[in-house]
Amino acid sequence: MFRNKRSQLLASIVAAIAATFLVIILFPSNNSEKQLLENKQIKNEKLASDLAELRGRDDLVRKNTEVRGVRPKLYSTAYARNALLASGSKSLEELPDINSDSLIRLVENNSTNSPAWRGYYTCLTSRTDNKLDPSRIIQKAGIHARVIKESINYLKNPTTTDSVETKITTYSAFIQTMDCLGRHSKIPESYPRKIIDLANSVNNPIVKVFARDALRKVYPELNDHRNDRINKSFKLPRSQKCDGMGSMFASAAVLLTETPSDELKFCAKAGMKNSDPQVRWMSARAVQKTPQIGFTEIEKQESAVSFADSGLVLMLPDQLGTIRGNYKAARSLAAAGALDKAPKWLIDSTKKAAQRNQLPASEKLAVAMVCERLEINCFGLRERGKQIARKIPVPKKATRKNLQQWIDAMTARFEFGLDCPRTEVRLPDQSISEISHPWLHALELLGQLDCDQQLRRMTDTESLISRTHKAIDSGNIIAAAHSWYAAILSGADTARNASQSVHMGVQDYRVPKSSGLFSATPGGTPDIDATLAGYTLLGLTAP
């Protein structure tokens, strides 16, 4: 019954298009309707390549390109600046000068690390700017006495629950801090031998490198053979994954091994793409030891970091995408007539999500919706999607409090071609020209699921068309798309000049350097919701 009603509606719209030379309506919920998305007049294969702008680190699609959680961090400053020096991307003279007052505030306000570790990171940072006095920085930050006290206490009485690896790492850091702050004489005399013996008792190359670094920095007068004893106790593992810690492990192994294997060297080099600056620092040192796999100029640029004006390094958290983002991307590709050009990474990340164990029903449904839209095999999840969608309850009344839940449930039903459920939408006490875009989306969904009578009762098509023009002119392409779509589904008899006006207005929202994408406001950054809105409007208003 649902598909018959959908076909009748489609036929009436096509007839209206033929009579008025207006639009080609988009109905993407089942295979026959998806064919209508192949609108050759708006086909944009550039979207497929430009979607890389919204690709998250997890290969899921991000909502937009805004970088979240960015702030200077002491740890990032210490290791990222040293990594740039180690890789050859920057010389000491080329690194940005550090504003000492900014560094003081960063050290003072850093609640993540204990005083002694803040002291260690400050000392590491000072190696990248000869004008910095680490003692002065720590004094001004008000933690100098606490740095010394914590360091001495640990060196004399380490925490008994700490593992051997943790003790080696902490000893190595704190003796460097004491030396850096001019308190070398306070380091217990037993420490060179203690660190060597501990390092030789473990088979972890990372902590061995930490130990060797500390001994060479604090005790340069020691004979080389005493430091090199650490190398001889190391055994290479049979296999090693080249992920974050795996690359750091491989990098440390390269630094400790006289003739490391090619596999180990290339795994070490992979660490330069890691988001953790300490991993990049260790990787850069390993690659410099092996010139045959050294950095190209392009790779040096890839290892660049983001600096604040103060010379401190901004922490850039992993920018991750969502399955919801993948779904919007898939719908955008369909609306742009470019489903056959869907990026491999988008397909692969969707299939990977489909294989995750113990997914809750809502997540399974979201993945199934992407599989359905992309028309890909997802290990049976696509076929189960319709059953899951049918079981997802649609609130009996859409209100301000449950509106997103209502939209999600109705969108799932639309995607899998289910009929109109028993539900009612309560619009805010505002005119159509004033309501926000989620409510306009609700009206659109009523039309998409053939809730015809309710939609027509609630809407005034002229007001919806007026709302579209208002949204386009005021910089809200998402509201414009929902209101225009709702107007068409309400049976609006749009004039040709109105369609042309909207069609032309959409162009202002294209992202200049990534024209396959759209921004939420003119001149803005790429946004997946705006991109879907852009292609929807182009299709609905195509001549």
C-alpha positions as CSV (number, residue, x, y, z in Angstrom):
1,M,0.0,0.0,0.0
2,F,2.8,2.3,1.0
3,R,4.7,1.9,-2.3
4,N,1.4,2.3,-4.3
5,K,0.7,5.6,-2.5
6,R,4.4,6.6,-3.1
7,S,4.0,5.8,-6.8
8,Q,0.8,7.8,-7.0
9,L,2.5,10.8,-5.4
10,L,5.5,10.4,-7.6
11,A,3.3,10.4,-10.7
12,S,1.4,13.5,-9.7
13,I,4.7,15.3,-9.1
14,V,6.2,14.2,-12.4
15,A,3.0,15.4,-14.1
16,A,3.3,18.8,-12.4
17,I,7.0,19.0,-13.5
18,A,6.0,18.3,-17.1
19,A,3.3,21.0,-17.0
20,T,5.3,23.7,-15.3
21,F,8.9,22.8,-16.3
22,L,9.9,22.9,-12.7
23,V,11.6,20.2,-10.7
24,I,12.7,16.6,-10.6
25,I,11.6,15.3,-7.2
26,L,13.9,13.0,-5.3
27,F,12.6,9.9,-3.5
28,P,15.5,7.8,-2.2
29,S,13.8,5.2,-0.1
30,N,13.6,2.2,-2.4
31,N,15.4,0.9,-5.5
32,S,12.9,2.3,-8.1
33,E,12.9,5.7,-6.5
34,K,16.7,5.7,-6.1
35,Q,16.9,5.7,-9.8
36,L,15.4,9.2,-9.8
37,L,18.5,10.4,-7.9
38,E,20.5,9.9,-11.0
39,N,19.7,13.4,-12.1
40,K,22.3,13.9,-14.9
41,Q,21.8,17.7,-14.8
42,I,23.2,17.9,-11.3
43,K,25.5,14.9,-11.3
44,N,28.6,15.9,-9.3
45,E,31.3,13.3,-9.1
46,K,33.6,15.7,-7.4
47,L,31.6,15.2,-4.2
48,A,33.2,11.7,-3.9
49,S,36.7,13.0,-3.8
50,D,35.9,16.1,-1.8
51,L,34.3,14.0,1.0
52,A,37.9,13.4,2.1
53,E,37.8,16.8,3.7
54,L,35.2,15.4,6.1
55,R,37.0,12.1,6.7
56,G,37.6,11.5,10.4
57,R,40.7,9.7,11.7
58,D,38.5,6.6,12.1
59,D,37.4,6.8,8.5
60,L,33.9,7.8,9.5
61,V,32.4,11.1,8.2
62,R,32.6,14.1,10.5
63,K,29.8,16.6,10.7
64,N,32.1,19.5,9.6
65,T,35.8,20.4,9.5
66,E,35.8,22.3,12.7
67,V,38.7,21.1,14.9
68,R,37.5,20.6,18.4
69,G,39.3,20.5,21.7
70,V,42.3,22.5,20.5
71,R,44.5,24.1,23.2
72,P,48.2,24.3,24.1
73,K,49.5,21.4,26.1
74,L,52.8,21.1,27.9
75,Y,53.3,17.4,26.9
76,S,52.6,18.2,23.3
77,T,54.9,21.2,23.3
78,A,57.8,19.2,24.8
79,Y,57.6,16.3,22.4
80,A,56.3,17.8,19.2
81,R,59.0,20.5,19.2
82,N,61.7,17.9,19.8
83,A,60.2,15.7,17.1
84,L,60.4,18.5,14.6
85,L,64.1,18.9,15.4
86,A,64.8,15.1,15.3
87,S,63.1,14.7,11.9
88,G,64.9,17.7,10.3
89,S,61.6,19.4,9.6
90,K,62.8,22.4,11.6
91,S,66.2,23.6,12.8
92,L,66.6,25.1,16.3
93,E,66.6,28.6,14.7
94,E,63.5,27.9,12.6
95,L,61.3,26.8,15.5
96,P,59.0,29.5,16.8
97,D,60.2,31.3,19.9
98,I,58.3,30.5,23.0
99,N,56.7,33.3,25.0
100,S,58.0,32.6,28.5
101,D,54.9,34.2,30.2
102,S,52.6,31.8,28.2
103,L,54.8,28.8,29.2
104,I,54.7,29.9,32.8
105,R,50.9,30.0,32.8
106,L,50.8,26.6,31.0
107,V,53.0,25.0,33.6
108,E,51.2,26.7,36.5
109,N,47.7,25.7,35.3
110,N,48.5,22.2,34.2
111,S,46.5,20.0,36.5
112,T,47.0,16.9,34.4
113,N,50.6,16.2,35.5
114,S,52.3,16.2,38.9
115,P,54.8,19.0,39.6
116,A,57.8,16.7,38.9
117,W,56.5,15.7,35.5
118,R,55.7,19.3,34.7
119,G,59.3,20.0,35.6
120,Y,60.5,17.3,33.2
121,Y,58.3,18.5,30.3
122,T,59.6,22.1,30.9
123,C,63.2,20.9,30.7
124,L,62.4,19.0,27.5
125,T,60.8,22.1,26.0
126,S,63.8,24.3,27.0
127,R,66.0,22.1,24.7
128,T,64.1,23.6,21.8
129,D,64.5,27.3,22.7
130,N,67.9,28.4,23.9
131,K,66.5,31.6,25.4
132,L,64.4,29.7,27.9
133,D,65.6,29.2,31.5
134,P,63.7,26.2,32.9
135,S,64.5,27.0,36.5
136,R,63.1,30.5,36.1
137,I,60.0,29.1,34.4
138,I,59.3,26.6,37.1
139,Q,60.0,29.2,39.8
140,K,57.6,31.7,38.3
141,A,55.0,28.9,38.0
142,G,55.3,28.5,41.7
143,I,56.1,24.8,41.7
144,H,60.0,24.7,42.0
145,A,60.1,23.4,45.5
146,R,57.5,20.8,44.8
147,V,59.3,19.6,41.7
148,I,62.5,19.0,43.7
149,K,60.7,17.4,46.6
150,E,58.6,15.0,44.4
151,S,61.6,14.0,42.3
152,I,63.9,13.3,45.3
153,N,61.2,11.4,47.2
154,Y,60.6,9.1,44.2
155,L,64.2,8.5,43.6
156,K,64.8,7.5,47.2
157,N,61.5,5.7,47.8
158,P,59.7,4.7,44.6
159,T,56.1,3.7,44.7
160,T,56.1,0.0,45.6
161,T,53.2,-0.8,43.3
162,D,54.9,0.6,40.2
163,S,56.0,-1.9,37.6
164,V,59.7,-2.1,36.7
165,E,59.0,-0.3,33.4
166,T,57.2,2.5,35.2
167,K,60.1,2.8,37.6
168,I,62.7,3.0,34.8
169,T,60.7,5.6,33.0
170,T,60.2,7.7,36.1
171,Y,63.8,7.4,37.3
172,S,65.0,8.4,33.8
173,A,62.8,11.5,33.7
174,F,63.4,12.7,37.3
175,I,67.2,12.4,37.2
176,Q,67.1,14.6,34.0
177,T,64.8,17.1,35.8
178,M,67.2,17.3,38.8
179,D,70.2,17.8,36.5
180,C,68.3,20.4,34.4
181,L,67.4,22.4,37.5
182,G,71.0,22.4,38.8
183,R,70.4,19.8,41.5
184,H,72.6,17.0,40.1
185,S,74.2,16.5,43.5
186,K,70.9,15.5,45.0
187,I,70.6,12.4,42.8
188,P,71.6,9.3,44.8
189,E,75.0,8.0,43.8
190,S,73.6,4.5,43.1
191,Y,71.5,5.6,40.1
192,P,73.7,5.0,37.1
193,R,74.2,1.4,38.1
194,K,70.5,1.0,39.3
195,I,69.1,2.2,36.0
196,I,71.4,0.0,33.9
197,D,70.5,-3.1,36.0
198,L,66.8,-2.4,35.8
199,A,66.9,-1.7,32.1
200,N,68.7,-5.0,31.6
201,S,66.0,-6.9,33.5
202,V,63.3,-6.1,31.0
203,N,62.8,-6.7,27.3
204,N,60.9,-3.5,26.5
205,P,63.0,-1.4,24.1
206,I,61.0,1.8,24.9
207,V,62.1,2.0,28.5
208,K,65.6,0.9,27.5
209,V,65.8,4.0,25.3
210,F,64.5,6.2,28.0
211,A,67.1,4.8,30.4
212,R,70.0,5.3,27.8
213,D,68.8,8.8,27.0
214,A,68.9,9.7,30.7
215,L,72.3,8.2,31.3
216,R,73.9,10.0,28.3
217,K,72.3,13.3,29.3
218,V,73.0,13.2,33.0
219,Y,76.2,11.1,33.1
220,P,78.1,12.0,29.9
221,E,81.4,11.1,31.7
222,L,80.4,7.4,31.8
223,N,82.3,5.1,29.4
224,D,80.2,4.3,26.4
225,H,80.4,0.6,27.1
226,R,78.5,1.1,30.3
227,N,75.6,2.7,28.5
228,D,75.8,0.3,25.6
229,R,75.3,-2.7,28.0
230,I,71.6,-1.8,27.8
231,N,71.5,-2.8,24.1
232,K,72.8,-6.3,24.5
233,S,69.9,-7.5,26.6
234,F,67.3,-6.7,24.0
235,K,65.5,-9.3,21.9
236,L,63.3,-8.5,18.9
237,P,59.8,-9.8,19.0
238,R,58.6,-12.1,16.2
239,S,55.8,-9.9,15.1
240,Q,54.8,-6.3,15.8
241,K,51.8,-4.3,14.8
242,C,52.5,-0.8,13.3
243,D,49.9,1.0,15.4
244,G,50.8,3.8,17.8
245,M,52.6,1.9,20.5
246,G,53.7,-0.6,18.0
247,S,55.5,2.1,16.0
248,M,57.1,3.4,19.1
249,F,58.2,-0.1,20.1
250,A,59.7,-0.5,16.6
251,S,61.4,2.9,16.7
252,A,63.0,2.2,20.1
253,A,64.1,-1.2,18.7
254,V,65.8,0.5,15.7
255,L,67.6,2.8,18.1
256,L,68.9,-0.1,20.1
257,T,69.7,-2.5,17.4
258,E,72.9,-2.3,15.2
259,T,71.3,-3.9,12.1
260,P,67.5,-3.6,12.4
261,S,65.4,-5.4,9.8
262,D,63.7,-3.4,7.0
263,E,60.3,-4.4,8.3
264,L,61.2,-2.9,11.7
265,K,62.6,0.3,10.1
266,F,59.5,0.9,8.0
267,C,57.2,0.2,11.0
268,A,59.2,2.8,12.9
269,K,58.7,5.3,10.1
270,A,55.0,4.8,10.3
271,G,55.0,6.4,13.7
272,M,55.5,9.9,12.1
273,K,51.8,9.9,11.2
274,N,50.7,9.2,14.7
275,S,48.8,11.8,16.7
276,D,50.9,11.3,19.8
277,P,54.0,13.6,19.6
278,Q,56.0,11.3,21.8
279,V,55.5,8.5,19.2
280,R,56.5,10.9,16.4
281,W,59.6,12.0,18.4
282,M,60.8,8.4,18.8
283,S,60.0,7.6,15.2
284,A,61.9,10.6,13.9
285,R,65.0,9.6,15.8
286,A,64.8,6.1,14.4
287,V,64.5,7.2,10.8
288,Q,67.4,9.6,11.2
289,K,69.5,6.6,12.2
290,T,68.5,4.8,8.9
291,P,69.1,7.2,6.0
292,Q,67.9,4.7,3.4
293,I,64.3,5.3,4.6
294,G,64.7,9.0,5.5
295,F,62.0,11.6,5.2
296,T,61.1,13.1,1.9
297,E,60.3,16.8,1.9
298,I,56.6,16.0,1.7
299,E,56.8,13.7,4.7
300,K,58.6,16.4,6.6
301,Q,55.7,18.7,5.9
302,E,53.3,16.0,7.1
303,S,55.1,15.9,10.4
304,A,54.5,19.6,11.0
305,V,52.5,20.7,14.0
306,S,50.1,23.5,14.9
307,F,51.7,26.3,16.9
308,A,49.9,28.9,19.0
309,D,51.2,32.5,18.6
310,S,53.1,31.9,21.9
311,G,55.2,29.2,20.3
312,L,53.5,26.5,22.3
313,V,52.1,23.5,20.5
314,L,48.4,23.0,20.1
315,M,47.0,19.7,21.1
316,L,44.9,18.4,18.2
317,P,42.7,15.5,19.5
318,D,41.8,12.8,17.1
319,Q,38.9,14.2,15.0
320,L,36.5,11.3,14.7
321,G,33.4,10.8,12.6
322,T,30.2,9.0,13.1
323,I,27.9,6.5,11.4
324,R,25.3,9.3,11.2
325,G,27.9,11.2,9.2
326,N,28.3,8.2,6.9
327,Y,24.6,8.1,6.3
328,K,24.4,11.8,5.4
329,A,27.4,11.3,3.1
330,A,25.6,8.3,1.4
331,R,22.4,10.3,0.9
332,S,24.5,13.2,-0.5
333,L,26.1,10.9,-3.0
334,A,22.7,9.5,-4.0
335,A,21.3,13.0,-4.5
336,A,24.4,14.0,-6.5
337,G,24.1,11.0,-8.8
338,A,27.4,9.7,-7.6
339,L,26.6,6.6,-5.6
340,D,28.8,4.6,-8.0
341,K,31.7,6.8,-7.0
342,A,31.4,6.3,-3.3
343,P,34.9,6.5,-1.7
344,K,36.4,3.1,-0.8
345,W,37.2,4.4,2.7
346,L,33.5,5.3,3.3
347,I,32.4,1.8,2.2
348,D,35.2,0.1,4.2
349,S,34.4,2.0,7.4
350,T,30.8,1.1,7.1
351,K,31.5,-2.6,6.6
352,K,33.9,-2.5,9.5
353,A,31.2,-1.0,11.7
354,A,28.8,-3.7,10.6
355,Q,31.2,-6.3,11.9
356,R,31.5,-4.9,15.4
357,N,30.3,-7.3,18.1
358,Q,27.5,-6.4,20.6
359,L,26.2,-3.3,18.8
360,P,23.1,-1.9,20.4
361,A,20.0,-2.0,18.2
362,S,20.1,1.7,17.5
363,E,23.7,1.4,16.2
364,K,22.9,-1.7,14.2
365,L,20.1,0.3,12.6
366,A,22.3,3.3,11.8
367,V,24.9,1.0,10.1
368,A,22.2,-0.8,8.2
369,M,20.8,2.5,6.9
370,V,24.2,3.4,5.4
371,C,24.5,-0.1,3.9
372,E,21.0,0.3,2.4
373,R,21.7,3.7,0.9
374,L,25.1,2.7,-0.4
375,E,23.6,-0.6,-1.7
376,I,26.5,-2.6,-0.3
377,N,26.6,-6.0,1.3
378,C,27.2,-5.7,5.1
379,F,27.2,-9.3,6.3
380,G,23.4,-9.5,6.5
381,L,22.9,-6.4,8.5
382,R,21.4,-4.5,5.6
383,E,18.7,-7.2,5.2
384,R,18.0,-7.1,9.0
385,G,17.7,-3.3,8.9
386,K,14.0,-3.3,8.0
387,Q,13.1,-5.6,10.8
388,I,15.1,-3.4,13.3
389,A,13.5,-0.2,11.9
390,R,10.0,-1.7,12.3
391,K,10.7,-2.5,16.0
392,I,12.1,1.0,16.8
393,P,9.2,2.8,18.5
394,V,8.1,6.1,17.1
395,P,6.8,8.5,19.8
396,K,3.1,8.9,19.6
397,K,3.6,12.7,19.6
398,A,6.6,14.6,18.5
399,T,7.4,17.3,21.0
400,R,10.3,19.6,21.8
401,K,11.7,17.0,24.2
402,N,11.6,13.9,22.0
403,L,11.9,15.5,18.6
404,Q,15.4,14.1,17.7
405,Q,14.2,10.6,18.8
406,W,11.1,11.0,16.6
407,I,13.2,12.2,13.6
408,D,15.6,9.3,14.0
409,A,12.9,6.7,14.1
410,M,11.0,8.2,11.2
411,T,14.1,8.5,9.1
412,A,14.8,4.8,9.6
413,R,11.3,3.9,8.5
414,F,11.7,6.1,5.4
415,E,15.0,4.5,4.5
416,F,13.5,1.0,4.6
417,G,10.2,1.9,2.9
418,L,7.9,1.4,5.9
419,D,4.5,3.0,6.1
420,C,3.3,6.0,8.1
421,P,3.0,5.1,11.8
422,R,0.4,6.3,14.3
423,T,2.1,9.5,15.3
424,E,1.3,13.2,15.6
425,V,3.5,16.3,15.3
426,R,2.9,19.2,17.7
427,L,4.5,22.3,16.1
428,P,5.7,25.2,18.3
429,D,3.2,28.0,18.7
430,Q,4.9,29.9,15.8
431,S,4.2,30.6,12.2
432,I,5.8,28.3,9.6
433,S,8.1,31.1,8.6
434,E,9.6,31.2,12.1
435,I,10.0,27.5,13.2
436,S,13.5,26.0,13.4
437,H,14.8,23.5,10.8
438,P,14.3,20.4,13.0
439,W,10.5,21.1,12.9
440,L,10.7,21.6,9.2
441,H,12.5,18.3,9.0
442,A,9.6,16.7,10.9
443,L,7.2,18.1,8.3
444,E,9.3,16.7,5.5
445,L,9.3,13.3,7.1
446,L,5.5,13.3,7.4
447,G,5.5,13.8,3.6
448,Q,8.2,11.2,2.9
449,L,6.3,8.5,4.9
450,D,2.9,9.4,3.2
451,C,1.4,10.9,6.3
452,D,-0.4,13.1,3.8
453,Q,-3.5,14.2,5.7
454,Q,-1.6,15.3,8.7
455,L,1.0,17.2,6.7
456,R,-1.6,19.0,4.6
457,R,-3.6,19.9,7.8
458,M,-0.5,21.4,9.4
459,T,1.1,23.3,6.5
460,D,0.6,26.3,4.3
461,T,2.6,25.7,1.1
462,E,3.0,29.4,0.4
463,S,4.5,29.9,3.9
464,L,6.9,27.0,3.3
465,I,8.1,28.4,0.0
466,S,8.4,31.8,1.7
467,R,10.4,30.1,4.5
468,T,12.7,28.6,1.9
469,H,13.6,32.0,0.3
470,K,14.0,33.5,3.8
471,A,16.4,30.8,4.8
472,I,18.4,31.0,1.6
473,D,18.7,34.8,2.0
474,S,19.5,34.7,5.7
475,G,22.2,32.0,5.4
476,N,20.5,28.7,6.4
477,I,20.7,26.2,3.6
478,I,19.6,23.3,5.9
479,A,16.3,25.0,6.8
480,A,15.8,25.9,3.2
481,A,16.1,22.3,2.0
482,H,13.7,21.0,4.6
483,S,11.1,23.7,4.0
484,W,11.2,23.3,0.2
485,Y,11.0,19.6,0.4
486,A,8.1,19.8,2.7
487,A,6.4,22.3,0.4
488,I,6.8,19.9,-2.6
489,L,5.4,17.0,-0.6
490,S,2.5,19.1,0.5
491,G,1.5,19.6,-3.1
492,A,2.9,23.1,-3.6
493,D,2.6,24.5,-7.1
494,T,5.9,26.3,-7.3
495,A,6.5,28.8,-10.1
496,R,9.4,28.4,-12.4
497,N,11.1,31.7,-11.3
498,A,10.8,30.6,-7.7
499,S,12.7,27.3,-8.4
500,Q,15.3,29.2,-10.4
501,S,15.9,31.6,-7.6
502,V,16.4,28.8,-5.1
503,H,18.6,26.9,-7.5
504,M,20.9,29.9,-8.0
505,G,20.9,30.8,-4.3
506,V,22.3,27.3,-3.4
507,Q,25.5,28.1,-5.4
508,D,26.5,30.6,-2.8
509,Y,26.9,27.8,-0.3
510,R,29.5,25.8,-2.2
511,V,32.9,25.6,-0.5
512,P,35.3,27.4,-2.9
513,K,38.2,25.1,-2.7
514,S,36.1,21.9,-2.4
515,S,33.2,22.7,-4.7
516,G,31.7,19.3,-4.3
517,L,30.8,20.2,-0.7
518,F,28.5,22.8,0.8
519,S,28.7,24.9,4.0
520,A,26.0,25.7,6.4
521,T,26.3,29.4,5.7
522,P,27.8,31.2,2.7
523,G,31.6,31.3,2.9
524,G,31.7,28.7,5.7
525,T,33.6,25.4,6.0
526,P,32.5,22.0,4.7
527,D,29.5,20.6,6.5
528,I,27.9,17.2,5.7
529,D,24.3,18.3,6.7
530,A,24.7,21.4,4.4
531,T,26.1,19.2,1.7
532,L,23.0,16.9,1.8
533,A,20.8,20.0,1.8
534,G,22.6,21.5,-1.1
535,Y,22.2,18.5,-3.4
536,T,18.6,18.0,-2.3
537,L,17.7,21.6,-3.3
538,L,19.6,21.3,-6.6
539,G,17.7,18.2,-7.4
540,L,14.3,19.6,-6.4
541,T,14.8,22.8,-8.3
542,A,16.7,21.4,-11.4
543,P,15.3,22.7,-14.7
